[in-house]
Amino acid sequence: PKLAITDKAVTGGKISGEAKLSEGGRTINAKFSAPSFEGSREAFKLPAMALDATVKDAALDANVKLSGALSGNIDKMLFSSPQLTLALDGKQGSNAINGSLTTPFAADMKADTIDLSAIAASFTLPNPGGGTLKLKANGRAGVDLGKHTVSAALKGSLDESNFDAKFGLTKFSPPAYTFDIGIDRIDLDRYRSP
């Protein structure tokens, strides 16, 4: 409804919207909102943003919420959030799906970089072998759009297994993946489909 960027000020009106997609037996509904804000080109802040999406099909009924504040400097093209929160809740068949991921967020659009410096994740997810699996992880991830690279380093647990993992993508097209995973023990039979 309103966005004004002048030499001295940045202001925006409250915004909200909804998007719906239906394809085959799957429906996706997403709602987003942000309050009105004001500031300068060097320092503006959106006190809260929210995205709420639901996905439904024959087996899946899940809700994903993304929320957090955002501040920025338009002249330097720097944007950050002290903490973004992603919350997941729902069911796949008779199995519960839930969990959360939090991380600070920083983007430098002149340098084409995005940094998630302190990821904390905890999820309960469907297990292909039946029932659920529990995943907990802490670490960091980064994207360098100019160099076409993505990197992530995570430590955590998958059920009774402890892991230390590094993942990377060194080209976007064609993609070239790298990974280095250390795990103390794992029962692979637990994750096999019957």
Buried (B, 14 or more C-beta within 10 A) or exposed (E): EEEEEEEEEBBBEEBEEEEEEEEEEEEBBBBBBBBEBEBBBEEBBBEEBBBBBBBBBEEBBBBBBBBBBBBBBBEEEBBBBEEBBBBBBBBBEEBEBBBBBBBBBBBBBEEBBBBBEEBBBBBBBBBEBEEBBBBBBBBBBBBBBEEBBBBBBBEBBBBEBBBBBBBBBEEEEEEEEEEEEEEEEBEEEBBEEE
